[in-house]
Amino acid sequence: MALDIIKDIVEAEARADEMIKNAEAQAASLKSEAEKKGEAIIAEALQKSKADLNEISKTAIEESKAETDKIAKQAETDCGKVRQEASAKMDRAVEAVIGKVVGINGNS
């Protein structure tokens, strides 16, 4: 009778050990699965952030294009005015240089 009780206790302990091992394995599996899901969520968030950043940048560039075109046109107009003014003053500048080098009466 005592032998049967001891045998039952040993079997119960063996079953308990097996249940603990199974629970530990299941916990490790769940942990690994959760880590993989977490990494996938982070990777997806990073990819979405990059896509959003690219879209925002593209929109900003498109929105600023009109203003940059306006500035470029104004710069081109201003440069044209400076060229015209320089061209108009060129004859007087050449005459002044010739006058200084050659002399007022044409004597060097």
Buried (B, 14 or more C-beta within 10 A) or exposed (E): EEEEEEEEEEEEEEEEEEEEEEEEEEEEEEEEEEEEEEEEEEEEEEEEEEEEEEEEEEEEEEEEEEEEEEEEEEEEEEEEEEEEEEEEEEEEEEEEEEEEEEEEEEEE
